[in-house]
Amino acid sequence: MIKAVVDRFENGYAVLSFKDGQTLNWPIEKLSSEIHEGDVVWLCLSKDQKRTTDQQQLAKVILNELLGED
C-alpha cells in the first residue's frame, strides 16, 4: 500500500501528493465524499487474475483470426 495526502481539489480531480514529491490526479467521483483536503489516504493495487487471463485469451483469439489460424 502507498500513502498519499490529498493536497487539493482541482478541475474535477483530487491531487494526491506522495512523500517523494510526485503527484497523482485522481477523479473526484472515484473518492468517498468523506475525503477532504489534507486527509491521508492509502492506495492499493491488486491483480485481477481472472480478468487478466480473460484478456490474454481474447488477445490470442483475435491474433489467430488476424493470422488466419485455427
Residue, then its C-alpha position, 0 to 999 in steps of 0.5 A: m500500500i502507498k500513502a498519499v495526502v490529498d493536497r487539493f481539489e482541482n478541475g474535477y480531480a483530487v491531487l494526491s501528493f506522495k512523500d517523494g514529491q510526485t503527484l497523482n490526479w485522481p477523479i473526484e467521483k472515484l473518492s468517498s465524499e468523506i475525503h477532504e483536503g489534507d486527509v491521508v489516504w492509502l492506495c492499493l493495487s491488486k491483480d485481477q487474475k481472472r480478468t487478466t487471463d480473460q484478456q490474454q485469451l481474447a488477445k490470442v483469439i483475435l491474433n489467430e483470426l488476424l493470422g488466419e489460424d485455427 
